[in-house]
Amino acid sequence: MSDLDDLKVILLGESGVGKTNLINRVMGEEFNEGEISTTNSSFSLKKLKLGQKEYSVKLWDTIGQEKFRHLTKLFYSDSKIVIFVYDISIKESFDALKDYWVKDINDKLGEGIIKGVVGNKIDKVIEEQVTPEEGEEYAKSIGARFLATSAKTEGPQKFEELLNQLLGDYLTKIGKNETQEVKNEDNNNNKKKLKEEKPKEQRKRRKC
């Protein structure tokens, strides 16, 4: 199996932050208000398209309860992308990312792992305890992409866009992002074209 076969993406965070509903929504399922806390890690297979290619990613839903953290660690292995999720209305869930989850991943998988941070449940803005600015600032500090969303009210589009961006980051990291290569080639061609056109403009000005 190559690094591009069923890429492993693992969602981490405290119990009740909405990891399961984020996955369910991006898989085309309805939001479940009564979703119970995950007690057994499992994955869903999602197809993502980047450029002209389609990739399969395994979205791993994990147990967030503290007493089961030793079990969650068993699923870190072979992860290519890690998404940390917190509930914007529960500051403790955000603090747990900083105090435990990110540190644990860095220790086990290295700081270079592709990372995303999701502030979920922005529909609870009245109860907000963590602002989008705080979430984004923290994400930047750990080299992660950031998304503020609501699995309940915003649907799957933003989360799927984040998945595509993180997939692109991973492919770039391993040198197989053809979409980025095309962009780079276009940029180089544009720069070359500008260089070729510049002397002509200068000659015209001198002639005048």
SERO-553532 format. One line per field, with one value per residue: residue number from 1; residue in one letter; y negated, x negated, z negated of N, C-alpha, C, O in turn. Coordinates in steps of 0.1 Angstrom, whole numbers, plus 5000, padded with zeros to 4 digits. Atoms other than C-alpha are relative to their C-alpha. Last residue first. Layout:
<recs>
num c(NUM, ...)
residu c(A, ...)
n_Y c(Y, ...)
n_X c(X, ...)
n_Z c(Z, ...)
ca_Y c(Y, ...)
ca_X c(X, ...)
ca_Z c(Z, ...)
c_Y c(Y, ...)
c_X c(X, ...)
c_Z c(Z, ...)
o_Y c(Y, ...)
o_X c(X, ...)
o_Z c(Z, ...)
</recs>
This chain:
<recs>
num c(208, 207, 206, 205, 204, 203, 202, 201, 200, 199, 198, 197, 196, 195, 194, 193, 192, 191, 190, 189, 188, 187, 186, 185, 184, 183, 182, 181, 180, 179, 178, 177, 176, 175, 174, 173, 172, 171, 170, 169, 168, 167, 166, 165, 164, 163, 162, 161, 160, 159, 158, 157, 156, 155, 154, 153, 152, 151, 150, 149, 148, 147, 146, 145, 144, 143, 142, 141, 140, 139, 138, 137, 136, 135, 134, 133, 132, 131, 130, 129, 128, 127, 126, 125, 124, 123, 122, 121, 120, 119, 118, 117, 116, 115, 114, 113, 112, 111, 110, 109, 108, 107, 106, 105, 104, 103, 102, 101, 100, 99, 98, 97, 96, 95, 94, 93, 92, 91, 90, 89, 88, 87, 86, 85, 84, 83, 82, 81, 80, 79, 78, 77, 76, 75, 74, 73, 72, 71, 70, 69, 68, 67, 66, 65, 64, 63, 62, 61, 60, 59, 58, 57, 56, 55, 54, 53, 52, 51, 50, 49, 48, 47, 46, 45, 44, 43, 42, 41, 40, 39, 38, 37, 36, 35, 34, 33, 32, 31, 30, 29, 28, 27, 26, 25, 24, 23, 22, 21, 20, 19, 18, 17, 16, 15, 14, 13, 12, 11, 10, 9, 8, 7, 6, 5, 4, 3, 2, 1)
residu c(C, K, R, R, K, R, Q, E, K, P, K, E, E, K, L, K, K, K, N, N, N, N, D, E, N, K, V, E, Q, T, E, N, K, G, I, K, T, L, Y, D, G, L, L, Q, N, L, L, E, E, F, K, Q, P, G, E, T, K, A, S, T, A, L, F, R, A, G, I, S, K, A, Y, E, E, G, E, E, P, T, V, Q, E, E, I, V, K, D, I, K, N, G, V, V, G, K, I, I, G, E, G, L, K, D, N, I, D, K, V, W, Y, D, K, L, A, D, F, S, E, K, I, S, I, D, Y, V, F, I, V, I, K, S, D, S, Y, F, L, K, T, L, H, R, F, K, E, Q, G, I, T, D, W, L, K, V, S, Y, E, K, Q, G, L, K, L, K, K, L, S, F, S, S, N, T, T, S, I, E, G, E, N, F, E, E, G, M, V, R, N, I, L, N, T, K, G, V, G, S, E, G, L, L, I, V, K, L, D, D, L, D, S, M)
n_Y c(5012, 5005, 5007, 5012, 5009, 5005, 5010, 5012, 5006, 5007, 5012, 5012, 5001, 5003, 5014, 5009, 4999, 5008, 5014, 5005, 5002, 5012, 5011, 5001, 5005, 5014, 5008, 5000, 5011, 5013, 5005, 5008, 4994, 5003, 4988, 4995, 5009, 4996, 4987, 5002, 5007, 4990, 4992, 5008, 5001, 4987, 4998, 5009, 4993, 4990, 5006, 5007, 4994, 4989, 5004, 5010, 5000, 4988, 4993, 4995, 5002, 5001, 5002, 5008, 4993, 4997, 4986, 4997, 5006, 4991, 4987, 5004, 5002, 4987, 4991, 5006, 4995, 5007, 5001, 5002, 4999, 4993, 5007, 5012, 5004, 5004, 5014, 5005, 4995, 5006, 5003, 5002, 5010, 5003, 5010, 4994, 5003, 5013, 5010, 5000, 4987, 4990, 5004, 4996, 4985, 4995, 5004, 4994, 4985, 4993, 5006, 4998, 4986, 4999, 5007, 4992, 4988, 5004, 4993, 5004, 5014, 5006, 5005, 5006, 5002, 5011, 5000, 5013, 5010, 5012, 5002, 4994, 5010, 5003, 4988, 5000, 5009, 4993, 4990, 5006, 4991, 4987, 4999, 4999, 5012, 5002, 4994, 5006, 4993, 5010, 4994, 5003, 4994, 4993, 4997, 4987, 4990, 5000, 5011, 5003, 5015, 5003, 5012, 5002, 5001, 5009, 4994, 5007, 4990, 4991, 4989, 5000, 4997, 4991, 4991, 5008, 4993, 5003, 5012, 4996, 5001, 4987, 5000, 5010, 4996, 4989, 5006, 5007, 4990, 4993, 4999, 5012, 5009, 4994, 4996, 5011, 4999, 5011, 4998, 5013, 5000, 5008, 5002, 4991, 5006, 5011, 5012, 5012)
n_X c(4991, 4996, 5012, 5001, 4989, 5004, 5011, 4994, 4992, 5009, 5006, 4992, 5001, 5013, 5002, 4994, 5008, 5012, 4996, 4997, 5013, 5007, 4993, 5004, 5014, 5000, 4994, 5010, 5010, 4993, 5001, 4988, 4991, 5004, 5006, 5010, 5012, 5006, 5007, 5012, 5009, 5005, 5010, 5011, 5007, 5006, 5012, 5010, 5006, 5009, 5012, 5009, 5014, 5001, 5007, 4993, 4985, 4995, 4990, 4988, 4989, 4986, 4990, 4989, 4988, 5001, 5004, 5011, 5012, 5003, 5006, 5014, 5008, 5002, 5008, 5013, 5007, 4997, 5012, 5010, 5014, 5007, 4996, 5008, 4999, 4986, 4999, 4988, 4987, 4991, 4986, 4993, 4989, 4991, 4990, 4987, 4998, 4994, 5009, 5001, 4999, 5009, 5013, 5003, 5000, 5013, 5010, 4999, 5001, 5006, 5013, 5009, 5005, 5012, 5011, 5003, 5009, 5014, 5006, 4992, 5003, 4987, 4996, 4987, 4996, 4991, 4993, 4994, 5007, 4992, 4997, 5010, 5009, 4996, 5002, 5014, 5000, 4996, 5010, 5010, 5003, 5003, 5013, 5000, 5005, 4994, 5007, 4993, 4999, 4997, 4993, 5005, 4992, 5008, 4991, 5001, 4994, 5004, 5010, 5005, 5003, 5007, 4995, 5008, 4991, 5003, 4997, 5006, 5008, 5006, 5007, 5014, 5006, 5011, 5002, 5000, 4993, 5005, 4994, 4989, 4987, 4997, 5008, 4995, 4987, 5002, 5008, 4991, 4992, 5009, 4993, 5003, 4989, 4987, 4993, 4994, 5003, 4994, 4995, 4998, 4994, 5007, 4992, 4988, 4989, 4995, 5008, 4992)
n_Z c(5002, 4987, 4995, 5007, 4996, 4987, 5002, 5006, 4990, 4990, 5006, 4995, 4985, 4997, 5004, 4990, 4988, 5003, 5000, 4987, 4994, 5006, 4995, 4986, 5000, 5004, 4989, 4990, 5003, 4999, 4986, 4998, 4990, 4986, 4995, 5009, 4998, 4987, 5002, 5008, 4992, 4991, 5007, 5002, 4988, 4997, 5009, 4995, 4988, 5005, 5005, 4990, 4999, 4990, 4988, 4992, 5001, 4993, 5008, 4993, 5009, 4995, 5010, 4994, 4996, 4986, 4999, 5008, 4993, 4989, 5006, 5005, 4989, 4994, 5009, 5000, 4988, 4988, 4992, 5009, 4996, 5011, 5013, 5002, 5014, 5001, 5000, 5007, 4996, 5011, 4997, 5012, 4999, 5010, 4994, 4995, 4986, 4998, 4996, 4985, 4994, 5006, 4997, 4986, 4999, 5006, 4991, 4987, 4999, 5011, 5003, 4988, 4999, 5008, 4993, 4989, 5005, 5000, 5012, 5012, 5003, 5000, 5013, 5001, 5014, 5002, 5013, 5003, 4991, 4996, 4986, 4990, 4994, 4986, 4991, 4996, 4988, 4988, 4997, 4992, 4988, 5005, 5006, 5014, 5006, 5014, 5012, 5011, 5012, 5011, 5011, 5013, 5010, 5011, 5011, 5007, 4992, 4986, 4999, 4987, 4998, 4988, 4993, 4988, 4988, 4989, 4988, 4989, 4993, 5010, 4994, 4999, 5013, 4998, 5012, 5012, 5010, 5014, 5007, 5010, 4994, 4993, 4987, 4991, 4995, 4991, 4989, 4991, 4993, 4990, 4987, 4992, 4999, 4998, 5011, 5009, 5014, 5007, 5013, 5007, 5013, 5010, 5013, 5001, 4995, 5009, 5000, 5000)
ca_Y c(4414, 4439, 4443, 4452, 4477, 4494, 4497, 4513, 4538, 4546, 4555, 4579, 4608, 4604, 4603, 4635, 4653, 4642, 4655, 4688, 4692, 4685, 4711, 4737, 4730, 4734, 4766, 4780, 4770, 4791, 4819, 4823, 4852, 4839, 4856, 4823, 4809, 4840, 4834, 4797, 4806, 4831, 4804, 4780, 4807, 4816, 4779, 4776, 4807, 4789, 4758, 4776, 4801, 4782, 4748, 4752, 4784, 4792, 4757, 4739, 4721, 4735, 4732, 4745, 4756, 4745, 4747, 4710, 4704, 4727, 4708, 4674, 4689, 4702, 4670, 4649, 4672, 4664, 4690, 4688, 4684, 4690, 4665, 4678, 4713, 4717, 4716, 4752, 4763, 4745, 4768, 4770, 4786, 4803, 4819, 4838, 4818, 4816, 4853, 4883, 4894, 4864, 4839, 4859, 4858, 4821, 4813, 4833, 4824, 4788, 4769, 4791, 4794, 4756, 4756, 4782, 4764, 4732, 4748, 4727, 4728, 4766, 4780, 4802, 4811, 4825, 4847, 4856, 4885, 4909, 4941, 4949, 4925, 4951, 4968, 4934, 4934, 4964, 4947, 4917, 4938, 4923, 4888, 4892, 4881, 4914, 4912, 4907, 4916, 4902, 4926, 4907, 4919, 4896, 4884, 4868, 4840, 4812, 4824, 4846, 4861, 4895, 4903, 4936, 4935, 4947, 4961, 4955, 4970, 4951, 4920, 4897, 4899, 4881, 4866, 4836, 4858, 4838, 4855, 4878, 4869, 4882, 4846, 4845, 4877, 4867, 4833, 4851, 4876, 4849, 4827, 4814, 4840, 4858, 4838, 4836, 4856, 4863, 4886, 4886, 4917, 4917, 4945, 4953, 4923, 4933, 4966, 5000)
ca_X c(4911, 4885, 4871, 4906, 4912, 4878, 4887, 4920, 4903, 4877, 4905, 4924, 4899, 4896, 4933, 4936, 4911, 4929, 4962, 4946, 4931, 4965, 4982, 4956, 4961, 4998, 4994, 4971, 4996, 5023, 4998, 4993, 4970, 4939, 4945, 4952, 4971, 4994, 4999, 5008, 5032, 5049, 5051, 5068, 5092, 5101, 5107, 5130, 5149, 5153, 5166, 5191, 5205, 5236, 5235, 5262, 5255, 5219, 5211, 5180, 5148, 5119, 5081, 5051, 5022, 4987, 4988, 4989, 5012, 5038, 5036, 5041, 5071, 5088, 5083, 5096, 5126, 5135, 5135, 5162, 5192, 5225, 5244, 5224, 5238, 5243, 5205, 5207, 5171, 5138, 5117, 5079, 5060, 5026, 5002, 4976, 4943, 4944, 4937, 4960, 4959, 4946, 4963, 4995, 4994, 4985, 5015, 5039, 5029, 5026, 5032, 5060, 5074, 5076, 5100, 5123, 5120, 5133, 5167, 5189, 5164, 5164, 5130, 5117, 5081, 5076, 5046, 5034, 5011, 5020, 5000, 5002, 5024, 5051, 5036, 5035, 5073, 5071, 5049, 5073, 5102, 5105, 5102, 5132, 5125, 5129, 5119, 5136, 5112, 5118, 5102, 5093, 5097, 5082, 5096, 5074, 5080, 5073, 5080, 5111, 5119, 5136, 5145, 5142, 5156, 5136, 5141, 5130, 5154, 5171, 5181, 5204, 5241, 5256, 5289, 5289, 5280, 5271, 5281, 5258, 5238, 5204, 5194, 5223, 5214, 5178, 5186, 5213, 5188, 5162, 5189, 5171, 5189, 5158, 5126, 5106, 5090, 5100, 5077, 5071, 5056, 5050, 5068, 5040, 5017, 4989, 4986, 5000)
ca_Z c(5274, 5286, 5251, 5238, 5265, 5259, 5222, 5230, 5253, 5227, 5202, 5224, 5221, 5183, 5180, 5200, 5178, 5147, 5162, 5171, 5136, 5121, 5144, 5135, 5098, 5103, 5122, 5095, 5069, 5086, 5092, 5054, 5052, 5035, 5001, 4984, 5013, 5012, 4974, 4979, 5007, 4984, 4958, 4983, 4994, 4959, 4951, 4981, 4969, 4935, 4952, 4974, 4948, 4936, 4919, 4892, 4872, 4881, 4872, 4884, 4875, 4895, 4890, 4908, 4886, 4881, 4843, 4837, 4867, 4851, 4818, 4836, 4855, 4824, 4805, 4835, 4839, 4802, 4775, 4748, 4770, 4753, 4775, 4805, 4801, 4839, 4839, 4828, 4839, 4837, 4860, 4860, 4888, 4889, 4913, 4892, 4889, 4851, 4847, 4847, 4810, 4792, 4815, 4812, 4774, 4773, 4796, 4776, 4740, 4728, 4760, 4773, 4737, 4734, 4763, 4747, 4714, 4731, 4738, 4761, 4790, 4789, 4799, 4827, 4836, 4871, 4877, 4912, 4923, 4895, 4897, 4860, 4840, 4835, 4804, 4787, 4786, 4763, 4737, 4739, 4727, 4691, 4706, 4729, 4764, 4782, 4819, 4853, 4881, 4915, 4940, 4972, 5008, 5034, 5068, 5093, 5118, 5094, 5060, 5056, 5022, 5016, 4980, 4963, 4927, 4897, 4862, 4826, 4800, 4772, 4792, 4772, 4781, 4810, 4799, 4822, 4852, 4882, 4914, 4933, 4965, 4955, 4947, 4922, 4905, 4901, 4885, 4865, 4850, 4841, 4824, 4793, 4770, 4757, 4760, 4791, 4820, 4856, 4875, 4912, 4927, 4964, 4981, 5006, 5012, 4989, 5009, 5000)
c_Y c(4988, 4987, 4993, 4991, 4987, 4989, 4994, 4990, 4987, 4992, 4992, 4987, 4987, 4997, 4995, 4985, 4990, 4999, 4991, 4986, 4995, 4998, 4987, 4988, 4998, 4994, 4986, 4992, 4999, 4988, 4987, 4994, 4992, 5006, 4998, 5011, 5005, 4991, 5004, 5013, 4997, 4994, 5011, 5008, 4992, 4999, 5013, 5001, 4991, 5008, 5011, 4995, 4992, 5004, 5011, 4997, 4990, 5000, 5011, 5006, 5004, 4998, 4999, 4999, 4991, 5007, 5005, 5014, 5004, 4996, 5009, 5013, 4997, 4999, 5013, 5008, 4995, 5006, 4993, 4999, 4997, 5000, 5005, 4993, 4987, 4996, 4995, 4985, 4993, 5003, 4995, 4995, 4998, 4990, 4999, 4989, 5007, 4997, 4987, 4989, 5000, 5013, 5010, 4996, 5004, 5015, 5005, 4997, 5004, 5015, 5008, 4995, 5003, 5014, 5001, 4994, 5009, 5012, 4997, 5006, 4995, 4986, 4994, 4995, 4992, 4999, 4987, 5001, 4986, 4991, 4989, 4998, 5005, 4989, 4997, 5011, 5000, 4992, 5008, 5010, 4995, 5010, 5015, 5003, 5001, 4988, 4997, 5007, 4992, 5008, 4990, 5008, 4996, 5005, 5009, 5001, 5014, 5010, 4999, 4988, 4999, 4985, 4998, 4989, 4997, 5000, 4990, 5008, 4993, 5010, 5009, 5013, 5000, 5002, 5010, 5009, 4993, 5007, 4998, 4987, 5004, 5000, 5013, 5000, 4991, 5004, 5011, 4993, 4993, 5009, 5007, 5001, 4987, 4989, 5007, 5006, 4988, 5002, 4988, 5002, 4986, 4999, 4993, 4998, 5009, 4994, 4989, 4987)
c_X c(4992, 5008, 5003, 4988, 4998, 5010, 4996, 4989, 5006, 5007, 4990, 4993, 5006, 4997, 4986, 4998, 5005, 4991, 4988, 5003, 5002, 4987, 4993, 5006, 4995, 4987, 5000, 5004, 4989, 4991, 5007, 4999, 5012, 5009, 4996, 4992, 4989, 4988, 4993, 4991, 4987, 4990, 4994, 4989, 4987, 4992, 4993, 4987, 4989, 4994, 4991, 4987, 4990, 4985, 4998, 4993, 5006, 5015, 5005, 5010, 5012, 5009, 5014, 5011, 5010, 5011, 4999, 4995, 4987, 4987, 4996, 4993, 4985, 4990, 4997, 4990, 4985, 4993, 5003, 4986, 4990, 4985, 4992, 5003, 4993, 5003, 5014, 5000, 5011, 5014, 5007, 5014, 5006, 5011, 5012, 5009, 5013, 5003, 5007, 4990, 4998, 5000, 4990, 4986, 4997, 4999, 4986, 4989, 4999, 4997, 4993, 4986, 4992, 4994, 4987, 4989, 4997, 4991, 4985, 4994, 5008, 4998, 5014, 5003, 5013, 5005, 5009, 5007, 5004, 4992, 5009, 5005, 4992, 4992, 5003, 4996, 4986, 4999, 5004, 4989, 4988, 4996, 4996, 4986, 4999, 4993, 5008, 4994, 5006, 5002, 5001, 5008, 4993, 5010, 4992, 5009, 5000, 5008, 4994, 4991, 4994, 4998, 4991, 5006, 4991, 5010, 4997, 5004, 4995, 4991, 4994, 4994, 4984, 4993, 4988, 4997, 4998, 5008, 4994, 5005, 5012, 5014, 5002, 4992, 5005, 5013, 4998, 4993, 5010, 5009, 4992, 5006, 4997, 5011, 5014, 5008, 5007, 4999, 5005, 5007, 5000, 5007, 4992, 5007, 5013, 5013, 5006, 4991)
c_Z c(4995, 4999, 5014, 5005, 4993, 5005, 5013, 4998, 4995, 5010, 5009, 4995, 5005, 5015, 5003, 4997, 5011, 5012, 4997, 5001, 5015, 5007, 4995, 5007, 5015, 5000, 4997, 5012, 5010, 4997, 5002, 5014, 5003, 5010, 5015, 5005, 4992, 5003, 5014, 4999, 4993, 5010, 5008, 4992, 4999, 5013, 5003, 4992, 5006, 5012, 4995, 4994, 5009, 5001, 5010, 5013, 5010, 5001, 5008, 4990, 5007, 4988, 5007, 4990, 5008, 5006, 5014, 5000, 4992, 5007, 5012, 4995, 4996, 5012, 5007, 4991, 5000, 5013, 5013, 5006, 4989, 5003, 4988, 4987, 4997, 4985, 5000, 5000, 4991, 5004, 4987, 5003, 4986, 5004, 4990, 5005, 5006, 5015, 5004, 5005, 5015, 5008, 4995, 5004, 5014, 5002, 4996, 5009, 5015, 5002, 4989, 4997, 5013, 5001, 4993, 5009, 5012, 4996, 5001, 4988, 4988, 4996, 5002, 4986, 4999, 4985, 4999, 4987, 4997, 5008, 5004, 5014, 5011, 5006, 5015, 5010, 5006, 5013, 5012, 5004, 5008, 5012, 4996, 4994, 4985, 4994, 4987, 4987, 4989, 4987, 4989, 4989, 4986, 4990, 4990, 4989, 4994, 5008, 5014, 4999, 5014, 5002, 5013, 5008, 5012, 5011, 5011, 5013, 5013, 5007, 4989, 5005, 5002, 4987, 5001, 4988, 4986, 4990, 4986, 4994, 4991, 5005, 5008, 5013, 5011, 5007, 5011, 5011, 5010, 5009, 5011, 5014, 5009, 5002, 5004, 4989, 4992, 4985, 4993, 4987, 4994, 4987, 4990, 4987, 5000, 5005, 4991, 5000)
o_Y c(4977, 4978, 4982, 4979, 4976, 4979, 4982, 4978, 4977, 4981, 4980, 4977, 4981, 4988, 4984, 4977, 4983, 4989, 4980, 4978, 4987, 4986, 4977, 4980, 4988, 4983, 4977, 4984, 4988, 4978, 4979, 4983, 4997, 5008, 5007, 5012, 5005, 4996, 5008, 5013, 4999, 5000, 5014, 5007, 4995, 5005, 5013, 5001, 4997, 5012, 5010, 4998, 4996, 5000, 5008, 4991, 4994, 5006, 5010, 5005, 4998, 5005, 4993, 5008, 4979, 5016, 5016, 5017, 5007, 5004, 5015, 5015, 5002, 5008, 5018, 5011, 5002, 5013, 4998, 4995, 4987, 5007, 4998, 4986, 4986, 4990, 4983, 4979, 4987, 4997, 5002, 4986, 5007, 4981, 5009, 4978, 5005, 4988, 4987, 4989, 5010, 5019, 5013, 5004, 5013, 5019, 5010, 5006, 5010, 5021, 5010, 5002, 5011, 5016, 5004, 5001, 5015, 5013, 5004, 5004, 4985, 4983, 4991, 5002, 4982, 5008, 4976, 5011, 4976, 4988, 4987, 5000, 4998, 4985, 5004, 5010, 4999, 4997, 5014, 5010, 5001, 5021, 5019, 5011, 4993, 4987, 4988, 5019, 4981, 5014, 4985, 5008, 4998, 5000, 5018, 4991, 5023, 5010, 5009, 4977, 5007, 4977, 4999, 4991, 4990, 5010, 4979, 5020, 4989, 5019, 5004, 5024, 5001, 4993, 5020, 5004, 4993, 5007, 5007, 4977, 5004, 5010, 5014, 4999, 4995, 5006, 5008, 4992, 4997, 5010, 5006, 4990, 4979, 4980, 5004, 5018, 4978, 5013, 4978, 5009, 4980, 4997, 4998, 5001, 5005, 4987, 4991, 4986)
o_X c(4997, 5007, 4998, 4989, 5000, 5006, 4993, 4992, 5006, 5003, 4992, 4995, 5002, 4990, 4984, 4996, 4998, 4986, 4987, 4999, 4994, 4983, 4992, 5000, 4988, 4985, 4997, 4997, 4985, 4991, 5004, 4993, 5023, 5004, 4991, 4980, 4977, 4978, 4982, 4979, 4976, 4979, 4983, 4977, 4977, 4981, 4981, 4976, 4979, 4982, 4979, 4976, 4979, 4977, 4994, 4999, 5016, 5021, 5011, 5008, 5015, 5008, 5015, 5013, 5010, 5010, 4998, 4983, 4977, 4979, 4985, 4981, 4976, 4981, 4985, 4979, 4976, 4983, 5011, 4976, 4991, 4978, 4989, 4995, 4987, 5013, 5017, 5004, 5008, 5020, 5008, 5016, 5006, 5009, 5017, 5010, 5015, 5011, 5019, 4988, 4992, 4990, 4980, 4979, 4989, 4988, 4978, 4983, 4988, 4988, 4980, 4976, 4982, 4982, 4977, 4981, 4986, 4980, 4977, 5000, 5004, 4993, 5018, 5000, 5014, 5011, 5004, 5014, 4997, 4980, 5012, 5017, 4989, 4995, 4998, 4987, 4984, 4996, 4996, 4983, 4986, 4991, 4985, 4979, 4992, 4981, 5016, 4994, 5001, 5013, 4991, 5021, 4981, 5021, 4985, 5013, 5005, 5020, 4987, 4995, 4986, 5008, 4979, 5017, 4981, 5018, 4994, 5004, 5003, 4985, 4986, 4999, 4979, 4989, 4988, 4991, 4988, 5021, 4988, 4999, 5023, 5019, 4998, 4998, 5010, 5013, 4999, 4999, 5011, 5008, 4995, 5006, 5006, 5011, 5018, 5010, 5008, 5002, 4998, 5017, 4990, 5019, 4990, 5001, 5023, 5019, 5017, 4982)
o_Z c(4993, 5008, 5017, 5006, 4999, 5011, 5013, 5001, 5002, 5014, 5010, 5001, 5014, 5019, 5007, 5006, 5018, 5015, 5003, 5010, 5019, 5010, 5003, 5015, 5018, 5005, 5006, 5018, 5013, 5004, 5010, 5017, 5006, 5021, 5021, 5004, 4996, 5009, 5014, 5000, 4999, 5012, 5007, 4996, 5005, 5013, 5004, 4998, 5011, 5011, 4997, 5000, 5009, 4994, 5021, 5022, 5017, 5009, 5019, 4978, 5018, 4979, 5018, 4982, 5006, 5014, 5017, 4997, 4997, 5011, 5012, 4997, 5002, 5013, 5006, 4995, 5005, 5011, 5021, 5000, 4982, 4996, 4979, 4982, 4986, 4982, 4999, 4990, 4981, 5013, 4978, 5012, 4978, 5012, 4986, 4999, 5018, 5018, 5008, 5017, 5021, 5009, 5001, 5011, 5017, 5006, 5004, 5015, 5019, 4995, 4990, 5000, 5013, 5001, 4998, 5015, 5012, 5002, 5008, 4977, 4982, 4985, 5013, 4976, 5006, 4980, 5002, 4984, 4999, 5005, 5016, 5017, 5021, 5017, 5024, 5018, 5018, 5023, 5019, 5015, 5019, 5009, 4997, 4998, 4979, 4993, 4986, 4987, 4985, 4986, 4983, 4991, 4985, 4988, 4993, 4982, 5000, 5008, 5018, 4994, 5018, 5000, 5012, 5013, 5011, 5012, 5009, 5014, 5021, 5001, 4981, 5002, 5013, 4980, 4995, 4978, 4980, 4991, 4980, 4994, 4995, 5011, 5019, 5024, 5021, 5019, 5023, 5022, 5021, 5021, 5022, 5021, 5010, 4994, 5015, 4989, 4998, 4979, 4993, 4987, 4992, 4987, 4979, 4976, 5005, 4998, 4985, 4992)
</recs>
